[in-house]
Each structure stands twice: as C-alpha cells, then as structure tokens.
Amino acid sequence: MIPDPGSDVALYVHWPYCARICPYCDFNVVRDRGRGDEQAALVEAILADLKAQAVLTGPRRLASIFFGGGTPSLMDPDAVGRIIAAAEAVFEPRGPIEITLEANPTDAEADRFAALAAAGVNRLSMGVQAFDDAALAFLGRNHSADEARRAVATAARAFPRLSIDLIYARPDQTVDGWSAELSEALDLGFEHVSPYQLTIEPTTAFGRAVARGAWTPPDEDLAAALYETTQAVLEGAGFEAYEVSNHARGVAARSAHNIHVWRGGDYLGLGPGAHGRLTLHKARTATVARRGIADYIAGVAAASPWSEREAQSPPEAAEERILLGLRTVEGVPLATLEELDLSPREGALAELLAGGFLALAEGRVAATPAGRPVLDGVLKALLT
C-alpha cells in the first residue's frame, strides 16, 4: 500500500548563492561575493516567511526539509541549524525526518560537512557531475575529479545518507567511457545517485554556445544509448531507478522529500524564487516567491513574499500529479487519470496501455521500461 502524503508538509529552502555560475545552469542563482550583510538579512527573511506560512497552513506534520540552490553548503551552519529548529518548532516532525542539503565537492565546502551535520543535516546531495577532469572543466565546475573523490569520502563519514549527481550526454562522450566512469563512481559507497542527461536551456551560456555552433550535443541515438547504459550499469550494481533520474540502493535509500513531492504532498517554498504547493482554503495552491533577493526580503517584511499565488483547478492539480507521478515506479492512482476523463478502456490511456508504454496494476498506472525513455512523448499523448 503506497501511503498518501495527507496533510503533511515539507519544506524547500532556496539558497541562491554560488561560488561560480555553471554554464548549463538556469536556476535562480547569483555569485557569492561580498554579500555577507545581504545573506544575514536573507536568513532572517526565510525564518519570518516560514513562520508566516505556518500560520496560513495551520497545524501540520513536518515530512522533510530540503536545502537547495544555488549552493546551500556555503551557508553558515548556524543559519542552517536555526532554520531546522524553527521548522521543527512550527510543524511537529513526523518522527525522525530526512533533512537534505545540496553541496559541491570542493575542499573548502568539505571542511564544513561536520558542522552542517551537527546543525541537523542528515542527508547530503553532492553535485559531483563527473569524475573526469576534462569533462569537469567543460561543465564549468570548480573542483577536480580527485577533489570529488575526497569529498565523497569525507561526506560518507559525516552523514548517514549520501547522494551524488552526475551529468551525461556530454559532447564527445562515448558509451564505453560513460560505463567506465559510472563503474568507478560505484566504488565510492554512496546509497543514491541522480544521473541527469545534459539539457541545453536557451538562456544559459551553453544554450548560447550551441546556438552559435560552438559545439553540438550528442544526437538522439547516442543519448538513448547513454541512457540505456546508465540503467544497465546502475541496475547491475543494485540501484533501482525508482524515478526516471533517481536511483537508490534499496527502498530506504530513496529520497523521502522528493517522494513526498512526487506523490502530490504539500510543501513550502522558502527563499528567492522558490516554488511551493499548499492546500489553502481547500484548494491546491501554487506559489512562487519573489525572484530577486532584495525583492524577496522586502516582500517578506511587507507580508507579500510571493510574486505568484494561484489556486489550481481540480483538473490542473490532477494533471500535475500525473506529470510527476508517472516519472516514478509507483505511478499514479487510476482515479487521478479518471479525473481528466482518461479511461483504460478507450482513448489515449487505452492506446498507451495496449502499446506497452504504460501498465495498469492494483489500481495504479505506471510507465513501463519501454515507456520511460520516451516519457515526454507518453505524457504529451496522454495529456494533450
């Protein structure tokens, strides 16, 4: 039986500062230079925003906390601890909760791991991205492959749970080279890995470079072969792809925070540009915090932290649950698809079931191994 997230609420805290801006990144980030006073003010704004949103939502159980960015491992560990303590004061934790923080594997950040663990972080998500120095230079990373290996070892000693991110489908990458890189990574002892295909966003430095012909991403056939290699190597090492881009060594190693979100649970978005989903006045409500750091701080002070707050219609909420849920092995309840008049007996859902792209079992619909590599097309056919 897959549990319903119910009225539990999770927290996403966005820390927008980075030591450098990676050329593939389209997140809401800024350079971390000479911003000490601003960062102190931002911490206070996040704490005030948390308390104000808790008043709006009313009493809830706390499901998880996720510090993302940006690079939240650049935060003062005392500030991290203050936010965790405030969250657990306004929302009663549902037992020992998962508290994740994103980090990069530079030696400077690794020096802070013990302090972050002491502040209450119990799961680290490390943006390794590659174990190849040439690839790391191309990706604009400020660490080497050796630094990454040292940081992973340090994190494994400091935190009971560890995940790493990797990027594949890089220019000139080969199937054999990627297989060897993955196999090397698996010797480092983490419990969770998120391998992402390099996505070229038009507003990024990479997007502009590709547009002017400076380099070309791998073609679809090679990208597909790299995806299949990812699945085969990780599955062979005991990692289950419980979501399209997330692999865990056993159920206990899955990200509790991400699962809460994928199941349609409520979560507060705290920090500049953070997205949230809250049930307010019995309506699923999408929120987006003010994007600019100064705008967010001023907005919180004026009791107006959001640039967007929109109540979703029942069909809009159902469509979002389907978009997220079909990325997971759990899938979504058939009843959610039926809210959009999708039937397993006729129409798009019936065709995708018959074609082997989706499967229906025990009242739930999930993507099959054949459907996962073409999930964007499956979703388009289902929801258009």
N, C-alpha and C positions, 0 to 999 in steps of 0.2 A: 504494500500500500504506500503510495507516494504522498507524503504529508502536504497539506495545504499551508501556505505561509500565514494564513489567517490575518490577524490584526498586528502581528509582529512588525517591527520597523527596523530597518538597517540604516547605517549612516555612511554616506560617501563624503569625504573631506578632500577638497581640491587645493593642493599647494602648487602655485603656478611657476615657481622659480626653478631655473635650471642653470647649471654651470655653463652650458652651451646649448644652442638650438640645433637639433639634428635635422638634416636636410629633407628627411621624409616625414617629419612631424607636422601635423596640422592641429594639434591641441592648443589650448589657451595657455601659452607659456611666455615667460619673459626671462631675460638674463639676470642672474643672481649677482648683482654688483652694486655695492653701496646702497643697499635698500634696508638697512637694519631697522630704522625707525618705522618704515612702511610695513615691514614684516611683523614687528611688535604690534602695530595697530591692526594688522590683518588677523592675528591670533585673537585679539580681543573681539573683533567683529565676528569671527567664526563662533566664539563662545556665546556671544549675545544672540546670534542668529539661531544657534542650537536651542537656546532657552526659549526664544520666541516661537520657533516652530513646534517645540514640545507643548507649548500652551495651545497652539492651533490643533494639534493632533489629539490631545488628551492622553490619558494614561495608556501606554503601550508596553509590550515586552521588547527588549533590545535583542535583535538577532545577530548582528555583526557590525564591525566597523572596518572601513577600508580607506586608507590614506593613499590618494593617487595624485597624479600631476602631469607635467612637472616632475620634480624630484623631491618628494617629501622626506627622504633621508637627509636632506640638507637642513631640515627643521631642527630647531633647538629641542633636544629630547625632553626638556622640562615642559615645553609647549605641547608636545605630543601627549605627555602624561596628563597635563591639565585638561586637554580635550577629552581624553579617555575617561578621566574621573568625572568630568561634567556630564558626559553622555550616560554613564552608569548611575549618576545621581538623578537625572530627569527621566530615564527609562530603566525599569528593572531588567537586568540582564537575564536572558533565558539560560541560566546555568553558566558554565564557563563558555564564553563566546570567542569566536575567531576574530582576531584583530590583525589585519594585514597592512603592511606598509611597503610601498614600492621604493626600490633603491637601484643605484648603479654600482658596478663593481670597481670603482676607483679605490685606491689605497686610502684616500682621505675619508671616503664615506665608510669604508670597512672599519676604520678606527672608532666610528660612532655606534657600531652594531650593539655592543654590550650595553651602552647607555639606553639605546632605543628598546632593547629587550627589558631592561629594568623599568622603563616607563610603562610597560604593559603590552608592547607589541609581541605577538606570539607566532606570527607567520610573516616571512619576508618574501616579496616578489621581486626578483632581481632581473634587471634589463641587461642581460649578457649580450644578446643579439647575434653574436658569432664567436667562434673560437679560432678565427683566422685573422691575423694582423692586417693583411691587405683588405679583407672584407670590412673589418672594423674601421679602417681609415676611410674607405669608400662611404660607409654609413655615417661618417662624421662623429664617431664615438671618441671619447677622451680617455679610453682605457685600452690596454693591450690584452692579448689572449692570456698571457701569464698572470696579469692582474686579475682577470676574471676567475682563473682557477684558484688563486689565493683567496679572493673574496668569497667564492662559493664555500671553500673550506672553513673560512672564518665564520660565515653565516651559519653553517651547519652546526658549529659549536655553540653559537649564541642563541639560536632559535629552534624550537622543537619542530617547526614546519618550514619548508623551503620550496619555493617555486622559481623557475627561471623562464625568461622569454628568449626566443630565438627567431631570427628572420631568415626566410629562404626565398628562392626565386630571385636571387641577385644576379646581375649581369655576369655572364661567363661562368656561372655556377654549373657544375656537372652533377649528374645523378650519383656517380661513384664518390665524388668529393663530398657531397652532402651526406651520403650514407656514412662515410668515414667520420665526418665532423659530429654527426649525431651519436655515433657509437662511442666516440671519445667522451662526449658530454655525459653519457650514461654512467660512466665510471665515477662520477663526482658525488653521487649519493643523494641527490635531491629526490623529493617524492612527487613532484608535479612539474610539468613543462608545458609552456604555451608557444607552439611554433606557428608563426604568422607568415603568410605569403606577403612579400613586399608589395604594398599598394601605392600607386602613384597618384597623389592628390594634386590637382592643377594649381593650387595656391601655394604649394611648397617649393623649396629650392629644387628638389628632384623633378617636380612637375614642370617647372620652367626649363630645366635642362633637357628633359625628354621632348618637350615641345619644340625646342630649337635644334633637336637632332644630335645633342652632345653624346647620348648613349641610348641604347634600346633595351627595354626589359625582355626577359625570356618570352618566347612565343607560347601559345596556349598548350601545345603538345608537351613542351619541356616543363612548363609549370605544372601540368597534370601529372607528369612522371615524377616530379619532385614531391608533389602531394602524396602520391601513392607510396613513394619511398619513405616519407615521413610516417605514414600509417604503419607500414610493414616493420620498420626498424623499432618503433616505439612499442607496437603490439608485441613484437618478439621479445622485448625486454620487460614485459609485464605491465605496460602502461595502457590503460583503456582510454579511448577517445570518447569521454563522456559528453563532450561538446565538440563542435567542428574544429576549434583551435585550442582545445584544452585537454590534456592527457594526464591521468592520475594513476599512481601505483596503488590501486585499491580504493574502495569507496571512502574510507576515512581520509584519504589524501585529497579528495575533491574540495574545491573552494566553496565553503558554506555561504560566503557573501554572494558570489556570482550565482549560485543555485537559487538563493532567495530572490534575486532579481529576475532570473530566467523563469521562475515559477509565477511571476507577477506580484511579488511581495512589495509592500510599501518601503520607500527609502527616502531619507532626507538628503538633499544635495546642499552641501555647505562649502563656501568658498567661491571665488570669482568664476563665473561661467558654469558652475556645477548644475547638472540636471537632477531633478528629483521626481518621484511619483508618490503622491499621497492620497489617501482617501479622506476627503473633506466634504462634509455635508452629504455623505453617502455617494459622492461622485469621485471616480478615479480622476485625479488632477495632475497634470504635467506642469512642472515648474522649471524655470531656467533662471539662475542667479545672474545679476548684472555682471557683464564680462570684464570690464575694466576694474583693476584693483581698487583705485580710488573711488570709482563709482559704487563698487560693492560696499566698501567701508562706509561711505556716506549713505548708501541706501539702507544698510542695516540700522544706522543711527536714526534714520527717518522712518523706521518701521516699514521700509519698502525695498527689501533685498532682491526682489525678482524683477527681471525685465519681461518675463512671460509667466502667466499663470492661467492655465486653460483647463476647464473641466472637459474630459473626454466623453463622447457619447458611448453608449454600450458597444456599438459596432467598432468604434475606434479602439476601445480598450481591448476587445476580443482580438482584433487584427494585430495589435502589438503583442499580445500574449502568444499568438501563433508565430509571429516573426521571430520571437525569442525562443519559444519552446521547441520549435522544430529543429533548432540547432543542436538540441540535446538528445541523448539516448532515451530520456524519459518521454520526449514528445509532449503532446498536449491532450487534454481530455477531448473526446469526440464531441462532447456537449459544447465546447468552446467553438469548434468549427460550425456546429449546427446553429449557433447564434448568428452566423453570417449566411445561413441558409445553404450551407455546404453539406451534401449528403453522400454517404458511401455507396448509395445505390444509383446515382446519376450525376452527370456534370463533371466538373474539373476534379473533384476529390475522387470520384469513382474511377476516372481515367488514370489518375496518378497511382491509385492503388492497383489497378489492373496492370499498369506498366511496370510495376515493381519499384517505383521510386518512393512510395510511402507504404507503410504497413499498419494494419489495424489489429490490435490485440488487447483484450481486457479493458475495453472501453477507451483506449488511448491510441492516438495516431502519431507515428514517429517516422522519420526519414530512414530509409534502408541504406546499406553500404553503396548501392547504386545511386541513390538519391542524394547522398551527402556531397559528392564532388560537384553536382550541378544544382545545389540547393537554391541558389539565386533564381535559376530558371523555374524550379519547382514552385517557389513562393510566388513568383510572378504569375505562373499559370493558375495557381490556387486563388490568389487574391485580386487579380486584375478583373 
